[in-house]
Amino acid sequence: MSADTSVPHPRVAGMDATDSALLSTLLRGAPVGLALFDDGLRLRRVNDTLLEALGLRAEDVLDRRPSQVLPDELTVPVEAALRRVLAEETPVADVDLALRPAGRGGQGGQDGRVRHFTCSWFPSWSADDKLAGVILIALDVTERRLGEDVVRRREQRYRSLVESSSQVVWVTSPEGEITDDAPEWRAITGQSAEDYAAGGWLAVVHPEDRSRVETAWRECVADNRIFESAYRVRTRSGTYRHFDVRAVPIWRGDTVIEWVGANTDVTGQREAEEMRGRLTEQLSAAALRTARLQQATSMLAEALTVSQVVQVITEVGRSAIGADHSAVALLDDDKLRLSIVAPAGPDGGEGGTALRGDISVNEPTVMSVAVREGRPFTAGTPDQLRLHLGRDEAATFPWHADERAWVGLPLLAAGAPIGALRFSFTRPREITEEERVFLEALAGQCALAVERALLFEREHKTAEELQRSLLPSDLPQIHTMRLAARYHPATRHVQVGGDWYDAFRLPDDRLAVAVGDVMGKGVLAAAGMGRVRNALRALALNDPRPAAVLAGLDRLFSATEDEEQFTTVAYAVIDPETGRGVLSNAGHPPPLLLSMDGPARLSTSEPGTPLGWPSQRQQTSFSIETGNTVVFYSDGLVENRRRGVDAGLAELVTVAADAPPEVVGDPERLVDFLVDRMLAGYEQVDDVTVLALHVPPKPAC
């Protein structure tokens, strides 16, 4: 049994006032459909945009499942997507659905026409980090579809006109060489009869298309296959127009006697496609910015340290506005200098505010101006930057010499600056008003995330210092037994936990060994770990029997600890001279036994229940033979998000079996070997504690 130590996920519940206002604004004014389903597929929140699309009222759909309000053709894909998100805890994106207003029980839409939506579903998390439901984002693409239909109809009319008129036709020999003149083609291209006879139609194909088209043409001629292609052709005026070509072999019996090709000018069609792309981009720009801001908010909610916040901002700046470089700087306590924060590494490393340098608030830089004036600062070209700053910023901010455009935004908390954001581009670029609004909202979310991260880092540092101070600084030195221990906090992703280990000599010279895990994170878990460790030592000095010590800890828990507190302990007393010992386990993972002449295995002793649970404590006798090793560890070594406890225990036995004899005989190397192999390829999400006891062979006389 182990505590749930997964990393907190973005959640809807527990939002502060700012987040709630943001959610209400999105639900009320977002140009996209938004809805929230619980884990029972019931609709909990929905905005007006989606209700209008469905032609329904809120009271008709709230607290109901899709099958109760939607027609069957929509119920199937919608519920399938919801169930998939709940089962796999991953988004389902870009599903096209056609919605006809006036569903079951609805009041009817304004015009009854079908509206097309591109829908995406995302997991939603509750305050206790459990999957609580699913968020639906529906982007209305009806106008884009209508535009596509209009363009498609125009293309069909254009094709019909072309087919009803004469096409530009040319003829070649069976080997693909020009044989007949093509006046219509020469009228378009301006070629002379001699030029056409020498180079043919390939001579006026755009240089970027020629190699591709010629290769395809030669392959079709060699294989007698129909040739179809598209390319640009240089016209008489020197401009290029788009043509589609289709050439077919003319057979006489089993022999190709010539090739006949027909070219169609499709420049209008290509221009229409480009126009359609621009219209689509304009129609979806607002929705994309809203989705990007929501995604940025979600990613920032997962960032625990300031360096992780910088990593998120760097990615959002690159994906949302195409920024080539990003930076975040924090004001010092005196509000006089800005310290640049480095982003987290690819594995989430750094875990704190690793600084790359600092600048004065009074210096002429993009971020300094944004902080001093409390508003965004933009410069679209180097000349604009020098005009605004009075000098070249590279003198004080020289890290990227290729920058050609800049944006600086203040990070404000309660109206006061706490730092600044900086985006830059390697090409001149003006920031549009829509991008400016997006960046100001992003800076607001970044400021909130930085405040949370600073609080986390302060608590994390305090908890880690407390926890390390409670662990033994040195292990007992015993000539008949060698001990080694490792403690690896999961500092990159979560707060410090309650893992601990201890080893001390009893009054009768026997060795007491304990490894435990207190549920929770942060200062409270570390303090709880200290209470358990100190109580165990006191009880052991009075009556060292493992069952008696754990029974005493049970009584202590019942009297002093929270009923929901979950703590496991494995405690053993060992005679260093004989290797014989007694073990009692309170819900902790079983010890690992390694021998020189047998396979690695797990202890089969009764695991027992966690401390404070009703239990008659039992103890098991064991013996560590010469050359053998026993390893105690916490669940963080064997369990993570992608590996359950049972699979982890089986993998631990396999890894231990692969340890070379020289590693098994050296507990210092053994604990490092086990930690490295068990964590390889997995994200460490919990503390890892390992304690090994080895009985070395007796020296030869």
C-alpha positions as CSV (number, residue, x, y, z in Angstrom):
1,M,0.0,0.0,0.0
2,S,1.4,3.4,-0.8
3,A,0.3,7.0,-0.9
4,D,-0.8,8.8,-4.0
5,T,2.1,11.0,-4.9
6,S,1.2,12.0,-8.5
7,V,1.9,15.5,-9.7
8,P,-1.0,17.9,-9.4
9,H,-2.9,18.4,-12.7
10,P,-4.7,21.5,-14.0
11,R,-8.1,21.7,-12.3
12,V,-11.3,23.6,-12.5
13,A,-12.3,23.4,-8.9
14,G,-10.4,25.6,-6.4
15,M,-9.8,28.5,-8.7
16,D,-9.1,31.9,-7.2
17,A,-11.1,35.0,-8.0
18,T,-9.1,35.9,-11.0
19,D,-9.3,32.4,-12.6
20,S,-13.1,32.4,-11.9
21,A,-13.5,35.7,-13.6
22,L,-11.5,34.5,-16.5
23,L,-13.6,31.3,-16.8
24,S,-16.8,33.4,-16.6
25,T,-15.6,35.7,-19.3
26,L,-14.6,32.8,-21.6
27,L,-18.0,31.1,-21.0
28,R,-19.9,34.4,-21.7
29,G,-17.9,35.9,-24.5
30,A,-15.8,33.3,-26.2
31,P,-16.3,32.9,-29.9
32,V,-16.0,29.2,-29.5
33,G,-18.4,26.7,-27.9
34,L,-17.3,25.7,-24.4
35,A,-18.8,23.0,-22.1
36,L,-17.8,21.0,-19.0
37,F,-18.9,17.4,-18.4
38,D,-18.4,15.5,-15.2
39,D,-17.1,11.9,-15.0
40,G,-20.6,10.6,-15.4
41,L,-20.9,12.3,-18.8
42,R,-23.4,14.9,-17.4
43,L,-23.1,18.4,-18.7
44,R,-22.2,20.8,-15.9
45,R,-21.3,24.1,-17.6
46,V,-22.0,25.4,-21.1
47,N,-21.7,28.8,-22.8
48,D,-24.2,30.7,-24.9
49,T,-22.2,30.1,-28.1
50,L,-22.7,26.3,-27.9
51,L,-26.3,26.6,-26.7
52,E,-27.1,28.8,-29.7
53,A,-25.5,26.3,-32.1
54,L,-27.7,23.5,-30.6
55,G,-30.8,25.7,-30.5
56,L,-31.3,24.7,-26.8
57,R,-31.7,26.4,-23.5
58,A,-29.4,25.8,-20.5
59,E,-32.2,24.2,-18.5
60,D,-32.7,21.7,-21.2
61,V,-29.2,20.4,-21.2
62,L,-27.6,20.9,-17.7
63,D,-27.2,17.8,-15.6
64,R,-28.0,15.6,-18.6
65,R,-26.0,13.3,-20.7
66,P,-25.5,13.8,-24.5
67,S,-27.8,10.9,-25.2
68,Q,-30.7,12.8,-23.5
69,V,-30.4,16.0,-25.6
70,L,-28.7,15.1,-28.8
71,P,-29.8,13.1,-31.8
72,D,-28.3,9.6,-32.3
73,E,-25.9,10.7,-35.0
74,L,-24.3,13.2,-32.6
75,T,-24.6,11.2,-29.4
76,V,-22.4,8.4,-30.7
77,P,-19.3,10.4,-31.5
78,V,-19.7,12.8,-28.6
79,E,-20.0,10.1,-25.9
80,A,-17.2,8.1,-27.6
81,A,-14.9,11.1,-27.3
82,L,-15.9,11.7,-23.6
83,R,-15.4,8.1,-22.7
84,R,-12.0,8.0,-24.4
85,V,-10.8,11.1,-22.5
86,L,-12.0,9.7,-19.2
87,A,-10.4,6.3,-19.9
88,E,-7.0,7.4,-21.4
89,E,-6.7,10.9,-19.6
90,T,-5.6,12.4,-22.9
91,P,-7.2,14.9,-25.2
92,V,-9.3,14.0,-28.3
93,A,-8.8,16.8,-30.8
94,D,-10.2,18.0,-34.2
95,V,-13.4,16.0,-34.6
96,D,-15.7,17.5,-37.2
97,L,-19.4,17.5,-36.2
98,A,-22.5,18.9,-38.0
99,L,-25.0,20.4,-35.6
100,R,-28.6,21.2,-36.6
101,P,-30.3,23.6,-34.1
102,A,-33.4,22.3,-32.1
103,G,-32.3,19.1,-30.4
104,R,-34.5,17.0,-28.3
105,G,-36.6,19.2,-26.1
106,G,-35.1,22.3,-27.7
107,Q,-36.8,25.5,-28.8
108,G,-35.4,25.6,-32.4
109,G,-32.7,27.8,-33.8
110,Q,-32.9,31.1,-35.6
111,D,-32.7,29.7,-39.1
112,G,-32.5,26.0,-38.7
113,R,-29.4,25.6,-40.9
114,V,-26.7,23.1,-40.2
115,R,-23.7,24.5,-38.5
116,H,-20.3,22.8,-38.7
117,F,-17.9,22.6,-35.7
118,T,-14.4,21.3,-35.1
119,C,-14.5,19.8,-31.6
120,S,-11.8,18.9,-29.1
121,W,-12.2,17.3,-25.7
122,F,-9.7,17.8,-22.8
123,P,-9.4,16.1,-19.3
124,S,-10.4,18.3,-16.3
125,W,-9.0,17.7,-12.9
126,S,-10.5,18.1,-9.4
127,A,-8.9,19.8,-6.4
128,D,-7.7,16.4,-5.1
129,D,-5.9,15.7,-8.4
130,K,-8.5,13.2,-9.6
131,L,-9.9,13.2,-13.1
132,A,-13.2,15.0,-12.6
133,G,-14.6,15.3,-16.1
134,V,-14.0,16.6,-19.6
135,I,-13.8,20.1,-21.2
136,L,-15.3,20.5,-24.7
137,I,-14.1,23.3,-27.0
138,A,-16.1,23.6,-30.2
139,L,-14.9,25.9,-33.0
140,D,-17.6,27.1,-35.4
141,V,-16.2,26.6,-38.9
142,T,-19.6,27.0,-40.7
143,E,-18.5,30.1,-42.5
144,R,-15.3,28.4,-43.6
145,R,-17.3,25.4,-44.9
146,L,-19.7,27.8,-46.7
147,G,-16.7,29.6,-48.2
148,E,-15.3,26.3,-49.3
149,D,-18.6,25.4,-50.9
150,V,-18.7,28.7,-52.8
151,V,-15.2,28.2,-54.1
152,R,-15.9,24.6,-55.0
153,R,-18.9,25.7,-57.0
154,R,-16.9,28.3,-58.8
155,E,-14.2,25.7,-59.6
156,Q,-16.9,23.4,-61.0
157,R,-18.3,26.2,-63.2
158,Y,-14.8,27.1,-64.3
159,R,-13.9,23.5,-65.1
160,S,-17.2,23.1,-67.1
161,L,-16.3,26.2,-69.1
162,V,-12.8,24.9,-69.8
163,E,-14.1,21.4,-70.8
164,S,-16.6,23.0,-73.2
165,S,-14.0,25.1,-74.8
166,S,-10.8,24.0,-76.7
167,Q,-7.8,23.1,-74.6
168,V,-4.2,23.7,-75.3
169,V,-3.2,20.5,-77.0
170,W,0.3,19.2,-77.9
171,V,1.6,16.1,-79.5
172,T,4.9,14.2,-79.1
173,S,6.5,11.1,-80.5
174,P,6.3,7.7,-78.7
175,E,9.6,8.7,-77.1
176,G,8.2,12.0,-75.8
177,E,9.9,14.3,-78.3
178,I,8.0,17.2,-80.0
179,T,6.8,16.3,-83.5
180,D,3.9,18.8,-84.3
181,D,3.7,22.5,-83.8
182,A,1.2,23.8,-81.1
183,P,0.2,27.4,-82.1
184,E,-2.2,27.8,-79.2
185,W,0.6,26.9,-76.7
186,R,3.0,29.2,-78.4
187,A,0.5,32.0,-78.3
188,I,0.4,31.7,-74.5
189,T,4.2,31.2,-74.0
190,G,5.5,33.5,-76.7
191,Q,7.8,30.7,-78.0
192,S,8.7,30.7,-81.7
193,A,8.2,27.6,-83.8
194,E,11.9,26.9,-83.6
195,D,12.0,27.4,-79.8
196,Y,9.1,25.1,-79.4
197,A,10.5,22.4,-81.7
198,A,13.8,22.5,-79.8
199,G,12.7,22.6,-76.2
200,G,9.0,21.9,-76.3
201,W,6.7,22.6,-73.5
202,L,9.3,21.7,-70.8
203,A,11.4,24.7,-71.9
204,V,8.9,27.2,-70.3
205,V,8.2,25.3,-67.1
206,H,9.3,27.2,-64.0
207,P,12.9,26.2,-63.0
208,E,11.7,25.1,-59.6
209,D,9.2,22.7,-61.1
210,R,11.1,21.6,-64.2
211,S,13.3,18.8,-62.7
212,R,10.3,17.2,-60.9
213,V,8.0,17.4,-63.9
214,E,10.6,16.2,-66.4
215,T,11.5,13.2,-64.3
216,A,7.8,12.2,-63.9
217,W,7.2,12.7,-67.6
218,R,10.2,10.5,-68.6
219,E,9.1,7.8,-66.2
220,C,5.5,7.8,-67.7
221,V,6.8,7.7,-71.3
222,A,9.1,4.8,-70.4
223,D,6.2,2.8,-68.7
224,N,3.5,4.0,-71.1
225,R,1.5,5.3,-68.2
226,I,-0.9,8.3,-68.2
227,F,1.0,11.5,-67.2
228,E,-0.7,14.0,-64.9
229,S,1.0,16.9,-63.2
230,A,0.8,20.5,-62.3
231,Y,3.4,23.2,-62.8
232,R,4.0,26.9,-63.5
233,V,4.5,28.1,-67.0
234,R,6.2,31.3,-68.1
235,T,3.8,33.3,-70.3
236,R,4.5,35.8,-73.1
237,S,4.5,38.7,-70.6
238,G,7.1,37.0,-68.4
239,T,4.8,36.2,-65.6
240,Y,4.0,32.6,-64.5
241,R,0.6,30.9,-64.6
242,H,-0.5,27.6,-63.1
243,F,-1.3,24.8,-65.5
244,D,-2.6,21.3,-65.0
245,V,-1.5,18.8,-67.6
246,R,-2.8,15.4,-68.7
247,A,-1.1,13.4,-71.4
248,V,-2.1,9.9,-72.6
249,P,-0.4,7.4,-74.9
250,I,-2.2,6.7,-78.2
251,W,-2.1,3.0,-78.9
252,R,-2.3,1.1,-82.2
253,G,-2.6,-2.5,-81.3
254,D,0.2,-3.1,-78.8
255,T,2.3,-0.1,-79.9
256,V,2.2,3.5,-78.7
257,I,2.3,5.7,-81.8
258,E,2.3,9.1,-80.1
259,W,1.4,11.0,-77.0
260,V,-1.3,13.7,-76.8
261,G,-1.3,16.2,-74.0
262,A,-3.8,18.8,-72.9
263,N,-2.9,21.8,-70.7
264,T,-5.5,23.7,-68.6
265,D,-4.9,27.1,-67.1
266,V,-5.8,26.7,-63.4
267,T,-4.4,30.0,-62.2
268,G,-7.8,31.2,-61.1
269,Q,-8.4,28.0,-59.2
270,R,-5.1,28.4,-57.4
271,E,-5.8,32.0,-56.6
272,A,-9.2,31.0,-55.2
273,E,-7.5,28.4,-53.0
274,E,-5.1,31.0,-51.6
275,M,-8.0,33.3,-51.0
276,R,-9.8,30.6,-49.2
277,G,-6.8,30.0,-47.0
278,R,-6.6,33.6,-46.1
279,L,-10.3,33.8,-45.3
280,T,-10.0,30.7,-43.1
281,E,-7.0,32.1,-41.3
282,Q,-8.8,35.4,-40.6
283,L,-12.0,33.6,-39.4
284,S,-10.1,31.3,-37.0
285,A,-7.6,33.8,-35.7
286,A,-9.7,34.9,-32.8
287,A,-10.6,31.4,-31.8
288,L,-7.0,30.3,-32.1
289,R,-5.8,33.1,-29.8
290,T,-8.5,32.1,-27.2
291,A,-7.4,28.4,-27.4
292,R,-3.8,29.4,-27.1
293,L,-4.4,31.5,-24.1
294,Q,-6.3,28.7,-22.5
295,Q,-3.6,26.2,-23.3
296,A,-1.0,28.6,-21.9
297,T,-3.0,29.0,-18.7
298,S,-3.2,25.2,-18.3
299,M,0.5,24.7,-18.9
300,L,1.4,27.5,-16.4
301,A,-0.8,25.9,-13.8
302,E,1.4,22.8,-14.0
303,A,4.7,24.8,-13.7
304,L,5.9,24.5,-10.1
305,T,9.2,26.4,-10.3
306,V,10.1,29.7,-11.8
307,S,12.4,28.0,-14.3
308,Q,9.5,25.8,-15.4
309,V,7.3,28.9,-15.9
310,V,10.1,30.3,-18.2
311,Q,10.1,27.0,-20.1
312,V,6.3,27.3,-20.7
313,I,6.5,31.0,-21.7
314,T,9.3,30.2,-24.1
315,E,7.2,27.5,-25.8
316,V,4.0,29.7,-25.8
317,G,6.0,32.6,-27.3
318,R,7.4,30.3,-30.1
319,S,4.1,28.6,-30.9
320,A,1.6,31.6,-30.5
321,I,3.5,34.5,-32.0
322,G,6.6,33.0,-33.6
323,A,9.1,34.5,-31.1
324,D,12.6,33.3,-31.7
325,H,13.9,34.2,-28.2
326,S,12.1,34.6,-24.8
327,A,13.1,35.7,-21.4
328,V,11.6,36.3,-17.9
329,A,13.2,38.6,-15.3
330,L,12.3,39.1,-11.7
331,L,12.7,42.2,-9.6
332,D,14.9,42.0,-6.5
333,D,13.6,42.9,-3.1
334,D,14.8,46.5,-3.5
335,K,13.0,46.8,-6.9
336,L,16.3,48.1,-8.4
337,R,17.5,45.2,-10.5
338,L,16.0,42.5,-12.8
339,S,17.5,39.0,-12.6
340,I,17.1,36.9,-15.8
341,V,15.8,33.4,-15.1
342,A,17.0,30.5,-17.1
343,P,14.4,28.0,-18.4
344,A,14.2,24.4,-17.1
345,G,16.1,21.9,-19.1
346,P,14.6,19.2,-21.3
347,D,14.1,16.9,-18.3
348,G,12.5,19.6,-16.2
349,G,15.8,20.3,-14.5
350,E,17.2,23.3,-12.7
351,G,14.2,23.3,-10.4
352,G,14.8,26.8,-9.2
353,T,15.8,30.3,-10.2
354,A,19.1,29.7,-12.0
355,L,20.2,33.2,-13.1
356,R,21.9,34.2,-16.3
357,G,22.5,37.8,-15.4
358,D,20.9,40.9,-14.2
359,I,20.2,44.4,-15.3
360,S,19.3,47.6,-13.6
361,V,15.8,48.9,-13.8
362,N,17.2,52.2,-14.9
363,E,19.2,50.8,-17.8
364,P,17.8,51.3,-21.4
365,T,16.5,47.8,-22.1
366,V,13.1,46.4,-23.3
367,M,12.2,44.8,-19.9
368,S,13.5,47.8,-17.9
369,V,11.2,50.2,-19.8
370,A,8.2,47.8,-19.5
371,V,8.8,47.7,-15.7
372,R,9.3,51.4,-15.2
373,E,6.3,52.4,-17.3
374,G,4.1,49.5,-16.3
375,R,2.9,48.9,-19.8
376,P,3.9,46.9,-22.9
377,F,6.9,48.1,-24.9
378,T,7.3,47.2,-28.6
379,A,9.9,47.9,-31.3
380,G,9.4,46.5,-34.7
381,T,12.9,47.3,-36.1
382,P,16.4,48.1,-34.7
383,D,15.9,51.7,-35.7
384,Q,12.7,51.9,-33.6
385,L,14.5,50.3,-30.7
386,R,17.3,52.9,-30.8
387,L,14.8,55.7,-31.2
388,H,12.9,54.6,-28.1
389,L,15.9,53.6,-25.9
390,G,18.3,56.3,-27.2
391,R,21.0,53.6,-27.7
392,D,21.5,50.0,-28.8
393,E,20.1,47.5,-26.2
394,A,22.9,45.0,-27.0
395,A,25.2,47.0,-24.8
396,T,23.3,45.8,-21.7
397,F,21.4,42.8,-23.1
398,P,23.9,41.1,-25.5
399,W,22.7,37.5,-25.5
400,H,21.1,37.4,-29.0
401,A,22.8,39.5,-31.6
402,D,20.4,38.4,-34.3
403,E,17.4,40.1,-32.9
404,R,15.5,42.6,-35.1
405,A,12.1,43.1,-33.3
406,W,11.2,43.2,-29.6
407,V,8.3,43.1,-27.1
408,G,8.5,43.8,-23.4
409,L,5.7,43.3,-20.9
410,P,5.5,44.0,-17.2
411,L,4.6,41.2,-14.8
412,L,2.1,42.8,-12.4
413,A,0.9,41.4,-9.1
414,A,-1.8,43.4,-7.3
415,G,-0.9,46.3,-9.6
416,A,2.8,46.3,-8.6
417,P,5.6,45.0,-10.9
418,I,7.4,41.8,-9.9
419,G,9.3,41.3,-13.2
420,A,9.0,41.4,-16.9
421,L,8.5,39.3,-20.0
422,R,10.6,39.7,-23.2
423,F,10.0,38.3,-26.6
424,S,12.2,39.0,-29.6
425,F,12.3,38.1,-33.3
426,T,15.2,37.6,-35.8
427,R,13.3,39.6,-38.4
428,P,11.6,43.0,-38.3
429,R,8.0,42.5,-37.2
430,E,5.1,44.7,-36.0
431,I,2.8,43.5,-33.2
432,T,-0.9,43.7,-34.2
433,E,-3.5,45.0,-31.7
434,E,-4.9,41.5,-31.4
435,E,-1.5,40.1,-30.6
436,R,-1.0,42.9,-28.0
437,V,-4.2,42.0,-26.2
438,F,-3.2,38.3,-26.2
439,L,0.3,39.1,-24.9
440,E,-1.1,41.3,-22.1
441,A,-3.4,38.4,-21.0
442,L,-0.4,36.0,-21.2
443,A,1.7,38.3,-19.0
444,G,-1.1,38.4,-16.4
445,Q,-1.2,34.6,-16.3
446,C,2.6,34.5,-16.2
447,A,2.6,36.8,-13.2
448,L,0.2,34.6,-11.3
449,A,2.3,31.5,-12.1
450,V,5.5,33.2,-11.0
451,E,3.9,34.1,-7.7
452,R,2.8,30.5,-7.1
453,A,6.3,29.2,-8.1
454,L,8.1,31.6,-5.7
455,L,5.9,30.4,-2.9
456,F,6.5,26.8,-3.8
457,E,10.2,27.2,-4.0
458,R,10.4,28.8,-0.6
459,E,8.3,26.1,1.0
460,H,10.2,23.4,-0.9
461,K,13.6,24.7,0.3
462,T,12.3,24.8,3.9
463,A,10.9,21.3,3.7
464,E,14.0,19.8,2.1
465,E,16.3,21.4,4.7
466,L,14.0,20.1,7.5
467,Q,13.9,16.6,6.0
468,R,17.6,16.3,5.4
469,S,18.3,17.6,8.9
470,L,16.2,14.7,10.3
471,L,18.1,12.0,8.3
472,P,21.2,10.4,10.0
473,S,24.4,12.2,8.9
474,D,26.4,8.9,9.3
475,L,25.6,5.3,9.4
476,P,26.9,3.0,12.2
477,Q,30.4,1.6,11.5
478,I,30.3,-2.2,12.1
479,H,33.2,-4.5,11.2
480,T,31.0,-7.4,10.5
481,M,28.4,-5.5,8.4
482,R,28.6,-2.8,5.8
483,L,25.8,-0.2,5.4
484,A,25.0,2.3,2.6
485,A,22.0,4.5,2.0
486,R,20.7,7.0,-0.6
487,Y,17.9,9.6,-0.5
488,H,16.8,11.1,-3.8
489,P,14.1,13.8,-3.4
490,A,11.9,14.4,-6.4
491,T,12.8,18.0,-6.4
492,R,12.2,18.7,-10.0
493,H,8.5,18.0,-10.1
494,V,6.9,17.8,-6.6
495,Q,7.4,19.1,-3.1
496,V,9.6,17.2,-0.7
497,G,7.9,14.2,0.8
498,G,8.1,12.2,4.0
499,D,10.6,9.4,3.1
500,W,13.2,8.6,5.8
501,Y,15.6,5.9,6.9
502,D,17.5,5.3,10.1
503,A,20.1,2.9,11.5
504,F,21.5,3.0,15.1
505,R,23.0,0.8,17.7
506,L,20.9,-0.5,20.6
507,P,22.2,-0.8,24.2
508,D,22.9,-4.6,23.7
509,D,25.0,-3.8,20.5
510,R,22.4,-5.0,18.1
511,L,21.6,-2.9,15.1
512,A,18.2,-1.3,14.6
513,V,17.3,-0.4,11.0
514,A,14.1,1.4,9.8
515,V,12.8,2.8,6.5
516,G,9.5,4.7,6.3
517,D,7.2,6.8,4.3
518,V,4.9,9.5,5.6
519,M,2.1,10.4,3.2
520,G,2.0,14.0,1.9
521,K,4.4,16.7,0.7
522,G,6.1,19.7,2.1
523,V,6.8,20.9,5.6
524,L,3.9,19.0,7.2
525,A,5.1,15.6,5.7
526,A,8.7,16.3,6.8
527,A,7.6,17.3,10.3
528,G,5.5,14.1,10.5
529,M,8.5,12.0,9.4
530,G,10.5,13.6,12.2
531,R,7.9,12.7,14.8
532,V,7.7,9.0,13.6
533,R,11.5,8.7,13.5
534,N,12.0,10.1,17.0
535,A,9.2,8.1,18.5
536,L,10.6,4.9,16.9
537,R,14.0,5.5,18.4
538,A,12.5,6.2,21.9
539,L,10.4,3.0,21.7
540,A,13.3,0.9,20.5
541,L,15.5,2.0,23.4
542,N,12.8,0.9,25.8
543,D,11.8,-2.4,24.1
544,P,13.6,-3.1,20.8
545,R,11.4,-5.9,19.6
546,P,10.0,-4.9,16.2
547,A,6.4,-6.0,16.9
548,A,6.5,-4.0,20.2
549,V,7.9,-0.9,18.5
550,L,5.3,-0.9,15.8
551,A,2.5,-1.5,18.3
552,G,3.8,1.5,20.2
553,L,3.8,3.6,17.1
554,D,0.2,2.4,16.5
555,R,-0.8,3.8,19.9
556,L,1.0,7.0,19.2
557,F,-0.8,7.5,15.9
558,S,-4.2,6.8,17.4
559,A,-3.6,9.4,20.1
560,T,-1.8,12.2,18.2
561,E,-2.1,11.8,14.4
562,D,-4.8,12.7,11.9
563,E,-7.0,9.7,11.1
564,E,-6.3,10.2,7.4
565,Q,-2.6,10.2,7.9
566,F,-1.0,7.3,5.9
567,T,2.4,6.1,7.1
568,T,4.3,2.9,6.4
569,V,7.4,1.6,8.2
570,A,9.7,-1.5,7.9
571,Y,11.7,-2.0,11.1
572,A,14.3,-4.7,11.8
573,V,16.7,-5.6,14.6
574,I,19.8,-7.4,13.6
575,D,22.7,-9.1,15.5
576,P,25.8,-7.9,13.6
577,E,27.9,-10.9,14.8
578,T,25.5,-13.6,13.6
579,G,23.4,-11.8,10.9
580,R,20.3,-13.1,12.5
581,G,17.4,-10.6,12.9
582,V,13.7,-10.0,13.4
583,L,11.6,-7.9,11.1
584,S,8.1,-6.3,11.4
585,N,6.4,-4.5,8.6
586,A,3.6,-1.8,8.7
587,G,2.4,-1.7,5.1
588,H,5.9,-1.0,3.6
589,P,7.3,-2.6,0.4
590,P,9.0,-6.0,1.2
591,P,12.8,-6.0,1.6
592,L,14.9,-7.3,-1.2
593,L,17.3,-10.2,-0.5
594,L,20.4,-10.9,-2.6
595,S,22.6,-13.9,-2.1
596,M,25.9,-15.0,-3.6
597,D,24.6,-18.5,-4.5
598,G,20.9,-17.9,-5.3
599,P,18.5,-15.7,-7.2
600,A,17.4,-12.3,-5.9
601,R,14.0,-12.4,-4.2
602,L,11.6,-10.4,-2.1
603,S,10.8,-11.1,1.5
604,T,7.6,-13.1,2.0
605,S,7.0,-11.8,5.5
606,E,3.5,-10.4,6.3
607,P,3.3,-6.8,5.0
608,G,0.9,-5.7,7.8
609,T,-1.1,-2.5,7.8
610,P,0.0,1.1,7.9
611,L,0.6,2.7,11.3
612,G,-2.5,3.5,13.3
613,W,-4.7,0.9,11.6
614,P,-6.2,-1.9,13.8
615,S,-3.7,-4.7,13.7
616,Q,-1.9,-7.4,15.8
617,R,1.7,-6.7,14.9
618,Q,3.7,-9.7,13.9
619,Q,7.4,-10.2,13.5
620,T,9.4,-12.5,11.3
621,S,12.9,-14.0,12.0
622,F,15.5,-13.9,9.2
623,S,19.2,-14.4,8.8
624,I,21.7,-12.5,6.5
625,E,24.3,-15.1,5.6
626,T,27.9,-14.3,4.8
627,G,28.2,-12.6,1.4
628,N,24.4,-11.7,1.3
629,T,22.7,-8.4,1.3
630,V,19.2,-7.1,2.3
631,V,17.9,-3.9,0.8
632,F,15.1,-1.7,2.3
633,Y,13.5,0.9,0.1
634,S,10.5,3.3,-0.4
635,D,7.8,2.9,-2.9
636,G,9.2,5.7,-5.0
637,L,11.8,3.2,-6.3
638,V,9.3,0.8,-7.8
639,E,6.1,2.8,-8.5
640,N,5.5,5.8,-10.9
641,R,2.8,7.0,-13.3
642,R,3.7,4.4,-15.9
643,R,4.6,1.5,-13.7
644,G,2.4,-0.1,-11.0
645,V,3.6,-1.5,-7.7
646,D,3.4,-5.2,-8.8
647,A,5.3,-4.5,-12.1
648,G,7.8,-2.4,-10.2
649,L,8.6,-5.1,-7.7
650,A,9.0,-7.7,-10.4
651,E,11.3,-5.3,-12.3
652,L,13.3,-4.7,-9.1
653,V,14.0,-8.4,-8.7
654,T,15.1,-8.6,-12.4
655,V,17.4,-5.6,-12.0
656,A,18.9,-7.0,-8.8
657,A,19.5,-10.4,-10.5
658,D,21.5,-8.6,-13.2
659,A,23.8,-6.9,-10.7
660,P,27.4,-8.2,-11.1
661,P,29.0,-9.9,-8.1
662,E,31.3,-7.0,-7.5
663,V,28.3,-4.7,-7.2
664,V,26.4,-7.0,-4.9
665,G,29.4,-7.2,-2.7
666,D,29.7,-3.4,-2.4
667,P,26.6,-1.8,-0.8
668,E,27.6,1.7,-1.9
669,R,27.7,0.6,-5.6
670,L,24.6,-1.6,-5.1
671,V,22.3,1.2,-4.0
672,D,23.5,3.4,-6.9
673,F,23.0,0.5,-9.3
674,L,19.5,-0.1,-8.2
675,V,18.4,3.5,-8.2
676,D,20.0,4.2,-11.7
677,R,18.4,1.1,-13.3
678,M,15.0,1.5,-11.7
679,L,14.6,5.1,-12.6
680,A,16.1,4.9,-16.1
681,G,13.4,5.8,-18.7
682,Y,10.9,7.0,-16.1
683,E,10.0,10.4,-14.7
684,Q,10.7,10.5,-11.0
685,V,7.6,11.7,-9.3
686,D,8.2,10.6,-5.7
687,D,11.1,10.5,-3.3
688,V,13.4,7.5,-3.4
689,T,15.0,6.0,-0.3
690,V,17.3,3.0,-0.3
691,L,19.2,1.4,2.6
692,A,21.4,-1.7,2.0
693,L,23.1,-4.0,4.6
694,H,25.8,-6.4,3.4
695,V,27.6,-9.1,5.4
696,P,31.0,-9.4,3.8
697,P,32.8,-12.7,3.7
698,K,35.1,-13.3,6.7
699,P,38.8,-12.8,5.9
700,A,40.8,-15.9,5.5
701,C,42.9,-16.9,8.5
